[in-house]
Amino acid sequence: APRRPGVRDEIGIGEQDFAAFDRSLVEVQDAYSRQDVARLWELATPEMAGYMQEELSDNLARGVVNKVSNVRLLQGDLSEAWREGNADYATVAMRYALTDVMLDKTTNRVVEGDPSATQEATEIWTFRRDQGGSWKVSAIQQGA
């Protein structure tokens, strides 16, 4: 991924990191779609995993399941990377393609979205890595 001028990078984010961010995007969306809460707790910080778990519970309470598929990163741009104590942080603008539908929990009928359409999303993902650990999602903000 190309470096943009003026990007603050105190860590030296490289190809391996970008590969990890790409993998994380796909794995988080997949776990979310399968309502695999245990996996979300492995992929995200406790705060973020708890937030996603809450969203999934709210959906179930409404009788719907959010199915996300065909997730493909189109472009990932580093916004900034910095260090706080023993933790590294990286904020990346992720532009990706996906199929996003809401299904009725009981009948599996589509209540929202188009299962045959691919849409595009841009979100700002912040990743956190504790000393010697792997990158975990610590925040997701809707992009412009």
ChimeraX attribute file (.defattr): number of C-alpha atoms within 10 A of each C-alpha:
attribute: neighborCount
match mode: 1-to-1
recipient: residues
	/A:1	12
	/A:2	9
	/A:3	12
	/A:4	10
	/A:5	6
	/A:6	8
	/A:7	12
	/A:8	14
	/A:9	16
	/A:10	13
	/A:11	13
	/A:12	10
	/A:13	16
	/A:14	11
	/A:15	11
	/A:16	9
	/A:17	14
	/A:18	16
	/A:19	12
	/A:20	14
	/A:21	24
	/A:22	19
	/A:23	13
	/A:24	18
	/A:25	18
	/A:26	19
	/A:27	16
	/A:28	22
	/A:29	18
	/A:30	19
	/A:31	17
	/A:32	22
	/A:33	17
	/A:34	15
	/A:35	19
	/A:36	14
	/A:37	17
	/A:38	11
	/A:39	16
	/A:40	24
	/A:41	20
	/A:42	14
	/A:43	21
	/A:44	21
	/A:45	19
	/A:46	15
	/A:47	13
	/A:48	18
	/A:49	24
	/A:50	15
	/A:51	13
	/A:52	19
	/A:53	19
	/A:54	13
	/A:55	14
	/A:56	21
	/A:57	15
	/A:58	13
	/A:59	17
	/A:60	15
	/A:61	11
	/A:62	11
	/A:63	14
	/A:64	23
	/A:65	25
	/A:66	22
	/A:67	19
	/A:68	19
	/A:69	17
	/A:70	15
	/A:71	20
	/A:72	16
	/A:73	19
	/A:74	13
	/A:75	14
	/A:76	22
	/A:77	17
	/A:78	22
	/A:79	18
	/A:80	18
	/A:81	20
	/A:82	16
	/A:83	15
	/A:84	9
	/A:85	7
	/A:86	9
	/A:87	13
	/A:88	18
	/A:89	22
	/A:90	25
	/A:91	22
	/A:92	21
	/A:93	20
	/A:94	23
	/A:95	17
	/A:96	20
	/A:97	18
	/A:98	18
	/A:99	18
	/A:100	22
	/A:101	21
	/A:102	20
	/A:103	19
	/A:104	17
	/A:105	16
	/A:106	9
	/A:107	9
	/A:108	11
	/A:109	12
	/A:110	17
	/A:111	12
	/A:112	13
	/A:113	16
	/A:114	13
	/A:115	14
	/A:116	9
	/A:117	10
	/A:118	14
	/A:119	14
	/A:120	14
	/A:121	14
	/A:122	18
	/A:123	16
	/A:124	20
	/A:125	22
	/A:126	22
	/A:127	23
	/A:128	23
	/A:129	18
	/A:130	15
	/A:131	10
	/A:132	8
	/A:133	10
	/A:134	13
	/A:135	21
	/A:136	25
	/A:137	27
	/A:138	20
	/A:139	17
	/A:140	16
	/A:141	11
	/A:142	11
	/A:143	12
	/A:144	7
